[in-house]
């Protein structure tokens, strides 16, 4: 497949995905409200677009990686949005983490225009995206999913088909619950070890090689070792959106999430300390402050 792939939203995740699709041999056209991101895509031999409509007019498959439900609504139904392109047969892969109701609304808006939307949130950080270490949780039309397999292979390690529309998001909520808890657990372990006099680099090396490790310990551990969080692959402020979505989802199902609730308190404290633009690994700094650890 050498069909042009569109990417709308060229932030941390979208830019990494675009780069890998280009490496895989796909022509890529992209749009973002931040002009510098569009220019960066062009410098990597992609094509910059001036609107979502232009992306849809020139691509057969479009990925949307967006920061908010409002952005999704504008991308879909805005004056220069996907519906306005009139591209019957277009497939849109919505890879953001939003409430299922928001994605269902987008599906309903696109369907009359002959555009198929798949719910395809991703598991993995921006840093993992750079190395194609992402899992796709896809749901919706099975035929469209099979059509897009080569595209998934171009930017992800694995793609799971999970059935009816919305199941991808349901799986992502479960995955992100674990990410949220494991990230705080990793930070808690580092702080306990440092408070006890252990070297953080030694902590990382030894724990990563034992039964106590986790994917989040391994991915975010190096940032916690360095104590530097400004080069974010998932910002605290953005992740707060995910925490709110998961909490509401669980509450609607009357499913208890005590560990998520306690972890959420640490993320809230990170926000209160002005760390919204830092990587979520910054919860380690929050716990260091509470423990009186000085580095």
N, C-alpha and C positions, 0 to 999 in steps of 0.2 A: 504494500500500500504506500503510495506517495502522494496521497491527497493532502491538500493544504489543511492544516489544523489551526484553528483560532484559539487564542487565549485572552480572555477578558479579566483583567486584574493581574498586574505584574509586580505584586509585592514579593515578600520573602518566598512564599510557596510558588506563586505563578511564574516568577522569573526563573526559579530552579527547574521547574517543569518544562518551561519553554526551552531552556538550554539543553536539557536532555533529549527533548523531541528533535531539536536541530541536530544533535549528535547522532541520533538514530536515523537521520536522513529525511525527516519530514520538513516540508516547507511550513514555516510558522508565521502567522500574522497576528499581531497583538495590539490591545488597546488598554490604556489606563488613564485615569483622570490626572495622574501626575505625569507630565510630559517627559521628564527626565527618564522615567522607566521605559517609556516607549522608545526613546532615543537609545537607551542601553540595549534594548532588543535589536534594534537596527544595527548597532555596532557588532552584535554577535551573528550577523548575517540573516536575522529575521526581518520581517517587514512590519513597519509601524502603521497603524491605522488611526484615523481621526475620530472614529465613533464605533459603538457596538454594532450599529447597522452595517458599516463598511466591513467589519470582521465577518458578520453573518453572510454578506453578499459574496465574499471571496473564499470562504472556508466551507468544507463539507461537514466537519465536526468541530464543535466549539466547546472549550472548557471555561467555566466561570469560577473564579477564585476571589471571593468578595468579602468585605469587612462587616457588612450589616444587611439586615432584611431590607432596609430602605434602598440600599445599593442594588440588591437583587430585583426589587420592583422596578427601579429605573432602567436597569439593563434589559429587562424583559419587555416592559410596556411603555418606556419613555419615547419621546418624539424620535430619537435616533436609536431606538432599542431593537431587540431581536425580532419582535413581531412586525415592526415597520419594514424589515428587510424583505418580507414576503417570500422566504426561502422554504418552500414546501420540500419535505424530505430531510431537512437539516436535523442533526442530532446534537443535543446540548447535554454536556456532562457537568452537573452542578456539584462541585467538589467541596464547597464550604460546609461549615457546621452551623446549621440553623434549625429552628423548630420545624417539625415535619409539616405543620400547617402552612408555613411560609413557602415551603417547596411545593406542597400540593397546590397552592394558589398559583404558583408559577407554571406548574404543569397544566392547570386548567386554562391559563391565559395563552399558552403556546399551542395547545392542541388544535384549536380552530384554525390556526395558521398552517397546520400540517407539519408542525415542528415537534419532535419527540424529545422529552426531557427525561434523563436518568438521574436518580438520586445516588451520588457517588462520593460520599465523604471519604477522607483519607486518614489512615493511621500513620503517624510519623511527624517528626519535626522538620523545620526548614533545613536544618543541617543534614538530616537524613535524606531529604528530597534532593539535595545536591548530588548524593551518591546513589540515587534511585532506590533507596531503602524505604520505600513506601508500600503500604497495603491499601488497595482500593476496596471499599465496601459498596458494591454496586447493587442497585435494585431498580426495578421497572421493567420495561419491555425487553424480553429475552433476546429477540432478534437483533435489536439495536445494540445490546450488550455484546453479542458475538461479533457484530460488525466492527465494534470498537476495540476488540482484543489487541490488535497490533498497536493501537495507540497506547493502551494501558501498558503493554510490554515496553513501549518507548520511554516511559517515565517512572514505572513502578516495579517493585520486586515481585508482586503477586496481585492478582485481581480476583476477588470472590464475588460470585453472583448469588445474591441472597433472597431472590424472589420478588414479591410484590413491592411496589413503590413505597418507600418509607422504611423498609427493613434495613437499608444501608445506614440510615441515620440512627435507627434503633441500636444497631451494632456499634456505631461510633460512640453513642452515649455511654454504652457499657465500657468500651475501650478507654474513653477519656476519663471515666470515673476512676479506673485503675491508674491511669497516667497521673491524675491529680494526687491520688493517695501515695503512689510509689515515689513521686517526686519529693513530697514532703517527708516521707519515710527515709529517703536517701539523705536529705538535708539533716534530719534529726540524728541519723547515725553518724554523719560527719561531725556534727557539733558535739555529740557525746564523746566521740573518740578524741577530738581536739581538746575538749575540756579535761579529758583524762590524761592528756600529754602526748597523744599519738600524733605522728606526722601525717598531714592530709594526703600526701602523695603515697605514702606507705599504706594508709587506709584504703585508698582507691585500688591499688595494685592487689592487695591481699583479699579484700572483700569481693572484688570482681572475679576472683578465682575460686570462690567458695559458694556454699549453698545459700548464703544471704544476699547474693546479688540480684539485680533486676535490670530490665532493659533501661529503665530511667536512671538507675544508679550508674550504668555504664555510659549512657548518652550525656547526662547532665553532670556526672561526677567531675569531669575535667574542669568545668566552669566553677564548680564548688571548690575544687582543689586550688584553682588560681584566685578565687575570690573576685572574679571580674565578670560582670554580667551585662555590660552595655552593648555588646554585639549579640543581639537577641535573635534566636531562631523561632521563638514563640514568646511574645511579649505578655507580661503579666496582665496588662489592661485588656488585651484581646482574649486571653484565656479566661478572664472573669466572665465574659459573655458565655463561654462554653459551660462554666460552672453553673451559671444561672439557668441555662437551658436544661442541663442534666438534672438539677435539683427540682425544677418544675415538672419535668418528665416523670421523675420518680414519685414526686408528691401526687401527681394525677393518678398514678397506679397504686398509691398507698403502699409503696415499697420502701422500707426503712433504709436510710443511708447514713448511719452514724459516723463512720470513718470519713466519708466525704464531707459531712457537716463540720467535723473538727478540722479537717484539712482546709476547708474554705475559710476558716478564721485566720489562718496563717497567710493565705493569699490576700485577704482583706487588709491585714496589717501591712503587707507589702505595698498595697495601694496607698494606704494611709501614710506610709513613709515616702511617698513620691516615686515609687519604683515601677510605675505603670509601663514605662518604655523599656525596662530591663527584661532580660530573659527570666522565665519562670524559675530557673535555678536560684534566683535571688532570694527565694524563701530560706535558703541557707543563711544568708546575711541577717534575715529577720530573726531566726532562731539563735544565731551567734549573739545578737544584741540582747535577747532575752536571757541567754546563759552567761553573759558577761565575758565572752570569749574575745580576746584581743589578738589581732594578727599584725 
